[in-house]
Amino acid sequence: MPSYQSTYYSKIFRDFKEIEEMNYRGIIHFYEKNEEAILKLDEEEYFVLLYAYTNALFEVGFHQKHLLMVDPALELVIVSNIKRYKGDDVFQKLLFRKAASYYNLREYDDAQYILEELLRIDSYNEEVILFLKKCLRKKEPVILDHAKAVSIFLLLLTAFIIGLEVLFVRPFYKIHVPVVEASRITTFLIACSILILGTAWHYTRVEKRVNEFILHIRRNKNDHKHKSIL
């Protein structure tokens, strides 16, 4: 972040600093009440307030509003060449939270795109890797939807067989109890197997896809580094 010679801070900035860092609703209220004046602040003070307001929106779960404000914050970070603030990589933190807002709004394609861009910056960031896998697991393929539908149908069929067994077979047709009982157990086991295998297949597929994506990025970076040395 650029260094500043003056130690003077505006009144609005001093008033803002009186708000506790964890008082997110207080920060939001202060920013929105004084937005016109805040826009006229110098670059340093404006960044501090905009950054705090953007993060406060995320913390309280105002994800739609957060997405509206995170892009101006990112633009300011890029234009002003702000690298770190309070120990955080500002650019990556803002991008990560932008992805999280998309995820919370169930806009998984947009979240995936941002997370992949973050991995292109740092392919060893475990938090981003885990989040990308979580995001992709939410994007269930059609085949898994079909597997779930079949599984639910078989579970309902199991419930029907149980009802049939209790109300009719056991009281009136005891000779058929073993067959009905075997049918019930078999149907239930098939339903569970389809659901478990379908989910396991999807999770394995996600793991493989993310791992291949990371490997591809690392290889490209190593190739580029090798060419630069040559």
C-alpha positions in Angstrom: 0.0 0.0 0.0 1.4 3.5 -0.8 3.0 5.4 2.0 1.7 8.7 3.1 3.6 11.6 4.6 0.7 13.2 6.4 -0.4 11.8 9.8 -3.7 13.8 9.7 -6.9 11.8 9.3 -10.3 13.2 8.4 -13.1 13.4 11.0 -15.1 10.8 9.2 -12.2 8.4 9.2 -11.6 9.0 12.9 -15.3 8.3 13.6 -15.1 5.1 11.6 -12.1 4.0 13.6 -14.3 4.2 16.8 -16.4 1.2 15.5 -15.2 -2.2 16.6 -13.7 -4.3 13.9 -16.2 -7.1 14.6 -19.2 -4.8 14.6 -20.1 -5.6 11.0 -23.6 -4.2 11.1 -22.2 -1.0 12.6 -19.7 -0.7 9.8 -22.3 -1.3 7.1 -24.6 1.3 8.7 -21.8 3.9 9.0 -20.7 3.4 5.4 -24.1 3.6 3.9 -25.0 6.6 6.0 -21.9 8.5 5.0 -21.3 7.1 1.5 -21.3 10.4 -0.3 -18.6 11.9 2.0 -16.6 8.6 2.0 -16.3 8.8 -1.8 -14.5 12.1 -1.4 -11.8 10.8 0.9 -8.2 10.4 -0.1 -7.1 7.1 -1.5 -5.8 5.6 1.7 -8.8 6.4 3.8 -11.3 5.4 1.1 -9.6 2.0 0.7 -9.8 1.3 4.4 -13.5 2.1 4.6 -14.4 0.4 1.3 -12.5 -2.7 2.2 -14.1 -2.9 5.7 -17.5 -2.3 4.3 -17.1 -5.0 1.6 -15.9 -7.6 4.1 -18.7 -6.6 6.5 -21.3 -7.3 3.8 -19.8 -10.8 3.4 -19.7 -11.5 7.1 -23.4 -10.7 7.7 -24.4 -12.7 4.6 -25.5 -9.9 2.3 -24.0 -11.8 -0.6 -25.8 -10.0 -3.4 -24.8 -6.6 -2.1 -21.3 -8.0 -1.5 -20.9 -8.9 -5.1 -21.9 -5.4 -6.1 -19.1 -3.9 -4.0 -16.3 -6.4 -4.3 -15.5 -5.4 -7.9 -14.9 -1.7 -7.1 -12.7 -2.9 -4.2 -10.7 -5.1 -6.5 -10.4 -2.4 -9.1 -9.0 0.0 -6.4 -6.6 -2.7 -5.2 -5.2 -3.2 -8.8 -5.1 0.5 -9.7 -3.4 1.5 -6.4 -1.1 -1.5 -6.4 -2.2 -2.5 -2.9 -0.5 -5.8 -2.0 -1.2 -6.5 1.6 -3.4 -5.1 4.4 -3.4 -6.3 8.0 -1.3 -9.3 6.9 -3.7 -10.4 4.2 -3.1 -10.6 0.4 -5.9 -8.2 -0.3 -6.5 -9.2 -3.9 -6.7 -12.9 -3.2 -8.9 -12.5 -0.1 -11.4 -10.3 -2.1 -11.5 -12.9 -4.9 -11.9 -15.8 -2.5 -14.8 -14.1 -0.8 -16.3 -13.2 -4.2 -16.3 -16.9 -5.0 -17.8 -17.7 -1.6 -20.6 -15.3 -2.3 -21.4 -16.9 -5.6 -21.3 -20.3 -3.9 -23.7 -19.2 -1.2 -26.0 -17.9 -3.9 -25.8 -21.3 -5.7 -24.1 -19.7 -8.7 -21.5 -22.5 -8.8 -20.2 -21.8 -12.4 -19.1 -18.3 -11.4 -17.6 -19.6 -8.1 -15.7 -22.3 -10.0 -14.3 -19.8 -12.5 -12.9 -17.5 -9.8 -11.5 -20.4 -7.7 -9.7 -21.7 -10.8 -8.2 -18.2 -11.4 -7.0 -18.2 -7.8 -5.3 -21.5 -8.4 -3.6 -20.1 -11.4 -2.1 -17.5 -9.1 -1.2 -20.0 -6.3 -1.7 -23.7 -7.2 -0.6 -24.7 -3.7 -3.3 -22.9 -1.8 -5.1 -25.8 0.1 -8.0 -23.6 1.1 -8.8 -22.8 -2.5 -8.3 -26.4 -3.6 -10.7 -27.7 -1.0 -13.3 -25.0 -1.8 -13.1 -25.8 -5.6 -13.7 -29.5 -4.8 -16.7 -28.5 -2.6 -18.0 -26.3 -5.4 -17.7 -29.0 -8.0 -19.4 -31.6 -5.8 -22.4 -29.3 -5.8 -22.6 -29.4 -9.6 -24.0 -32.9 -9.7 -24.1 -34.5 -13.2 -27.4 -35.7 -14.7 -26.3 -39.3 -14.2 -26.2 -38.7 -10.4 -29.6 -37.1 -10.5 -30.9 -40.2 -12.2 -29.2 -42.4 -9.6 -30.8 -40.5 -6.8 -34.2 -40.7 -8.5 -33.9 -44.5 -8.8 -32.7 -44.8 -5.2 -35.7 -42.8 -3.9 -38.1 -44.9 -6.0 -36.6 -48.1 -4.6 -36.8 -46.7 -1.0 -40.5 -45.9 -1.5 -41.0 -49.3 -3.0 -39.3 -50.7 0.2 -41.7 -48.8 2.3 -44.6 -50.1 0.3 -43.4 -53.7 0.7 -43.1 -53.2 4.4 -46.7 -51.9 4.6 -47.8 -54.9 2.5 -45.9 -57.3 4.7 -47.3 -55.9 8.0 -50.9 -55.5 6.9 -51.5 -58.5 4.7 -48.7 -61.0 4.4 -47.9 -61.7 8.0 -51.6 -61.8 9.2 -53.0 -63.8 6.3 -50.2 -65.3 4.1 -47.4 -66.3 6.6 -46.1 -68.8 4.1 -44.9 -66.0 1.9 -43.2 -64.0 4.6 -39.6 -65.2 3.8 -40.0 -64.2 0.1 -41.5 -60.8 1.0 -38.9 -60.2 3.6 -36.1 -61.1 1.2 -37.6 -58.7 -1.4 -37.8 -55.9 1.1 -34.2 -56.3 2.2 -32.9 -56.7 -1.4 -34.8 -53.6 -2.6 -33.4 -51.5 0.3 -29.8 -52.7 -0.2 -30.0 -51.9 -4.0 -31.4 -48.4 -3.2 -28.6 -47.7 -0.8 -25.9 -49.2 -3.1 -27.0 -47.0 -6.0 -26.9 -43.9 -3.9 -23.6 -44.7 -2.3 -21.9 -45.8 -5.6 -23.3 -42.8 -7.5 -22.1 -40.3 -4.9 -18.7 -42.0 -4.6 -18.3 -41.9 -8.4 -19.1 -38.2 -8.5 -16.7 -37.4 -5.6 -13.9 -39.5 -7.2 -14.5 -37.7 -10.5 -14.2 -34.3 -8.8 -11.0 -35.3 -7.1 -9.5 -36.4 -10.4 -10.6 -33.3 -12.2 -9.2 -30.9 -9.7 -5.9 -32.8 -9.3 -5.4 -32.9 -13.1 -6.2 -29.2 -13.3 -3.6 -28.4 -10.6 -1.0 -30.6 -12.2 -1.6 -28.9 -15.5 -1.1 -25.4 -14.0 2.1 -26.5 -12.2 3.6 -28.1 -15.3 2.9 -24.9 -17.3 4.5 -22.8 -14.6 7.6 -25.1 -14.5 7.8 -25.0 -18.3 7.6 -21.3 -18.3 10.3 -21.0 -15.6 12.5 -23.4 -17.5 12.2 -21.4 -20.7 12.9 -18.2 -18.8 16.2 -19.7 -17.4 17.2 -20.8 -20.9 
